[in-house]
Amino acid sequence: MLLRVLSTFQIEFAIALRNRWLSIAVVLMVLFSLVLAIAGAAPTGAVGADRLSVTVASLTSLSVYLVPLMALVISFDAIAGEIERGTLPLYLAYPVSRGELLVGKLSAQLVLIIVAVSLGYGTAALVAFWFSGGDAMDGLPALLRLIWTSVLLGAVFLSLGQMISGLSRRPSAAAGLAIGVWLVTVVLYDLGLLAAIVADDGGGFTTDVFPWLLVANPADAFRIYNLAASDAVGAASGLAGAAQSIALWKPLASLLVWVVLAAGLARGAFERVEP
């Protein structure tokens, strides 16, 4: 089984490396991280946070948008692309199960996400250490937390991209659906919650329902966990009180559940594909 997964991993990794949209996304990640790190090098004593924590707060907001987008760009044609190229029947003719094929693809794509976020966040960390020296060490745990939670967020959207790819069967349709999923989960979902809060005017929805709906979204769960897990990052973001009003285990549990749920949805969609 492991050898079959590794073979799929090698093939998918080579294909993903030729994805020009991935290259653009990685470059954007590094550039934006660099800009945010330089901006975060301004004096930060007023908010009681070191420079690296200020940078992590900014990177958290950046990652909510870029990491899901990168993951969907990598994975939207994972199955639909194979169907269009006519290679899916060839894959399935080998002694490899559909689950092993998906695991191999997901593993290769996840490695690319790890490389991208490590390059981006690593660049930001170097700038923070350059400007503040050893003081930036206080923000290192927050940076490491941001890296592994970004990988979890990437895994969620990679699996969602594979699900979309299996359901749409054509890369062009999959690309449109992927952008739609990104817009809904990252942009429109929060706008909808904001509108509901305004309409509720401090009623039961705001106090009882809203916190659960907030952590139910993997992108929001990622943001809340990173802001609430570190006092310095929360202070730098200006959202410490709001983030810490939700128990820390809830957003983390939501992320972990989404990793499993999205993988299951991808497997279910792939099982319905006829080569």
N, C-alpha and C positions, 0 to 999 in steps of 0.2 A: 504493500500500500504506500509506504513512504517513498519508494523509488518512483512510483507512478505520479505521486503528488509533486515530487521534485522535478520530474520531466516536464510536467505542465507548468510548474513555476518558471523553469528556464525559458520555455517558449514564450510565455506571457510576459516575462520581464523584458525579453528582447523586443517584443512588439511594443510594449508600453514606452520603452526608451525612445522609440521613433515617433512618438506622439508629440507633434509640435505644440499643441495646446497645453500639454503638460509642461513642456519647456518654458512656455510663456508664463504659466502660473507659478512655476518655481522661481523664475526671475522676478516676478512681481512680489512674491513672498519675501525674497531677500531684500529687494529695494525698499518695500514698505517697512520691513523690520528695521532696516538701517535708518530710514527717515525717523521712525518713531523712537529709536534709541537715541539719536542725536537730539531730537526734541525733548526727550526725557532727561537729557544731561543738564537741563536748567536747574537752578537751586530748588530743592524740594523739602527744605526743613519745615516750612509752614504746614505741610500736611503730615509730617512725622513719618516719612517713608524714604528709604534709600533709593538711589537712582535706578537700580535694577528692578525694584518692585514697581516703580512708576512705569518703567518700560514694559513689565509683565502685564500691568493693568491695560496698557494700550494694545499690547499684542493679543490679549484676550478678546478684545473687541474686533481686532483685525481677523483673528482666526475663526471667529464665528461665521464670517463671510467667505474667507478664502479656502479654508480646509474642506468644507462641504463641496464647494465649487470644484476644487481640484479632484476630490474623490469621484464626483459625478462625471467629470471630464474624462477621467481614466477608465471608468467602468461602464459607461452607458452603452458601449458597443461590444461588451465582453461576450455576449451570446448573439446579439443581432448581427454583429460583424462577422462572426463565424458562419452564420446562416447565409449572409449575402455573398461571402467568398466561397461558399460551398464546402467549407472545411469541417463543419460540424459532423456530418455523417462519417467522415474519416476519423475524427476524434473518437466518436462513439463506437466505431468498429474495433478499436483497440480494447484490450482488457482493462478498462478504466471506468469506474462508476461515475455517474453524474455528480455525486457528492464530492468525489476525489477531484474531479475536474474543476468544480467551483472552489474547493479549498486551495488548489494550486494557483488558480487565477487570483483569488483574494489575497493569498500570501505574497505573490509577486507585486500586486498593486499596493499592498500595505507597506512593503519595504520602500517603495517609491515615496509614499506619504511620509514615512519616517525620515528618509533622506531629505525631503523638502523642508519639513518643519525643523529638522536639526540644523540645516544650513541657515534658514531664516532666523531662528531663535539664537543659534550660535553666534551669528553676526551681531545681533542686538546685544548679546551678553558681552562680547568682546569690546564693543563700543562703551557699554556701561562700566566695565572694568577699567578701560582706558581713561575715562574721565574721573572715576571716583576711587580707583584702586581697591584696596581691601574692604572698603565700606560696602561694596556691592555684594559681598559674600552673604549679607543678611537676606538678600533676595534670591539666592541660589535655590533654596528649596521650592520657592514659588515657581521658578523657571522650570525646574525638573518636573513639577506637578503639571505645569502647562504643557510640557512635551508629551507626557504619557496620556493625559486626557485628550490632547489633540489627536493622538493615535487612535484612541477609542472613538472619538467623533468621526475620524476618517473611516474607521472600520464600519461604522453605522451607515455612512453614505455610500461607501463602496458596495455594500450589500444591497442597499436601496437601488443603486445604479444597475447592479446585476439583475435585480427583480424587474426593473423597468425594461432592461434589455431583453429579458425573457418574455415579457408580456407584449412588447411592441413588434418584435421580430425583424424590424427594419431600422438601420442606424439613424436615418433621418427622423423617423418618428420617435425613436428613443432619445435623440438629442433634444427634441422639443419637450418631451415629457420630463427629461432630467432638469431642464431649465425651469419648467413649471414647478417641480418638486422643490427646487432650490428657492424659488421666489416665495412659495407658500410657507415653507418651514423657517426660512431665515428672515423674511421681510413681512409678508402679509399676516402671518400668525400673530406676531407681536402687535401689529396695527389693529388687528381684530380684537385682541385682548384690551388694548388701550381704549378703543371705542366702547367696549363693553363696560369698562371701569367708569368711564365718563357718564355713560347712560345709567349705570347703577347708582351713582352718587353716594358712595360709601355704604351701600346696603350689604345684604348677605353674600352676593356674588363676590364682592371685593374681599371680604374677610374669610369666607369659607371655600369658595370654589376656585377663585383666581390663583392662589398658591399652587394648587394641584395641577391646574391647567398649565401653569408656567413650567413646572418641572417635567410635565409630560412631553414637552418638546425637547428633543435631544440637544438642539442648539442652545436653547435657554438653560437647560440643565448644565451644560458645559460651562456657560458663562457664570451662572450662579455659583457653581462649585468652586471655580477658580477665584472668584471675588470673595467668597465667604471663608475659604480655607486659610486665608492669610490676612491678618489685620492690616498690614502695611499696604498690600495690594488693594484691599477694600477702601482704605483711607485715600489712596492715590486716585482711585476711580471716582470717589465721591458717592459711592453706593454701598458703603459698609453697612449702614443700618438696614437698608432694604434687603441686601443679600443675606445678612445674618438673621433675619426674621424667619428664614426657612431652615429647618434642621439640615445639617450638613450631609447626613446620610441619604436624604431624599434625592437630590440631584445626581449623586454618584450612583445610587441604585437605579435611577432612571436611565443613565448612560449604559450601565451594564445590561439592563433588561433590553434596551434597544439594540445592543450588539447582537444578542441572541435572537431577538425577534426579527430583526432585519435579515439575518442569515437564514432563518427559517422561511421567511417570505421569498428570498431569492431561490432557495432550494425548491419551494413549492412551484414557483413560476417556471423554473427550468424543467421540472418534471412534466409540465404540460406541453413542452416544446416537442414537436415531431420533426425529426431531421428530413 
